[in-house]
Amino acid sequence: MTLPDGPKTLPFIQMLQWIANPLEFMDNCSQRYGDCFTVRLANFKPMVFFSNPQAIEEIFTSNLGQFDSGRANSVLQPWVGDKSLLLLDGRSHQRQRKLLTPPFHGDRMKSYGEMICSITERVISAWQIGEAFSVRSAMQEISLSVILQTVFGLQPGDRSEKLKQLLTNLLDMTASPLSSTLVFFKALQQDLGAWSPWGRFVRQRAQIDEIIYAEISDRRQHPDSSRVDILSLLMAATDENGELMSDVELRDELLTLLVAGHETTASALTWALYWIHHLPEVKRKLLDDLATVGNLDFGAISKLPYLNAVCQETLRIYPIAMLAFFRISNSPISIMGQFDKDTLLTPCIYLTHHRPDLYPEPNQFKPERFLERQFSQYEYIPFGGSNRRCIGMAFALYEMKLVLATVMSRYSLAISGSQAVKPVRRGITLAPSGGKWLVATQRHTSKELVSSQ
């Protein structure tokens, strides 16, 4: 079998391009090689990228035994652990997914609405009129507080604040393209003492583990059936054999939720606020949409059509995850060509979302495109697909909508200065560049209607 054509530069050079400027790298590959091409990155097997919806459908609808994803994504192991849902395959993956899914759906998820809005109001109350602030920092504070309360049931206090600071520090270690090299080059993952990058990472992770295991131990010693946080639900859940999750399984799943569940949402919210205030017509339409519901009607807010379109377009134009999970074929397969066993295939979310045949003027932010037509689950894939689709998808969208509605109803905001906000690599994700580029121009009381802006 011959792999599809792709860049001819050395794998080390391709890796540097992938880390430093992933969007330019993928755009250039797509323009030159089309819907299917092979990328060769140092230290990794050759990867076949797909942006053709039909090919993506074939991947997502293949027999579940056709692919392994866990072993294809071992780069995440230092962050989430061996027992994380992200790194499991087969029956182990099915078991963990079944145990983890219920807390993120239905009435259980909706019950978190008041808490999400309350946290948002607390964080944004610190914004000063006329003073530019870091949107990323504020959204990260909100999303991390939300995940700590929903996952652990931790109220503000010593353990919560310490865990919040440790998690922030851990993720900030790969906050730029340069520091993200730590993720992709195993040779850099050497503990040379507390002063070394990997040494700091290992020690931060150990402190996080200490807090998580202490919380698990406390819950086991003092069970409380009235608690509805995700940790309590997971500790009570049993699989088809009546077995509980082990402490290590709980730790790895909790860390997965903490790392993936707040970092991605913070980036998405930051992008949404940028586009809303960068484009006056988008802001006007959104305020009109929000003005049709009451401040505390969480169900109505979550169903607002234009708000939903803004969130969808935010996740389309710069998807936080640029690629769906890698999949390694367990047997030969035919998808836009013949592939042998052990070939690494991946749907490319970013390139699929930028196909002009699906999304005319793909580099323009146009929420209306999601009001004008319905995209299939193979054309619009910000959360991946098949059995690897993000289990927190519904919760993330719900949180985005409530946070945006709360922010827009409490403040009039405006872009400050001429600082450009651009997509940059942050670890394995795509995030907006930092800086203080938004300013509050007017504060509204909780009794004022959104339309008053």
Buried (B, 14 or more C-beta within 10 A) or exposed (E): EEBBEBBEEEBEBBBBBBBBBBBEBBBEBBEEBEBBBBBBBBEBEBBBBBBBBEBBBBBBEBEEEBBBBBEBBEBBBBBBBEBBBBBBBEEBBBBBBEBBEBBBEEEBBBEBBEBBBBBBBEBBEEBEEEEBBBBBBBBBBBBBBBBBBBBBBBEEEEBBEBBBEBBBBBBBBBBBBEBBBBBBBEEEBEEEEEEEBBBBBBBBBEBBBEBBBEBBEEBEEEEEEEBEBBBBBBBEBEBEEEEBBEBEBBBBBBBBBBBBBBBBBBBBBBBBBBBBBEBEEBBEBBBEBBBBBEBEEBEEBBEBEBBBBBBBBBBBBBBBBBBBBBBBBBEEBEBBBEBEEEBBBBBBBBBBBBBEEBBEEBEEBBBEBBEEEEBEBBBBBBBBBBBBBBBBBBBBBBBBBBBBBBBBBBBBBBBBEEBEBEBBBBBBBBBBBBBBBBBBEEBBEEEEEBEEB
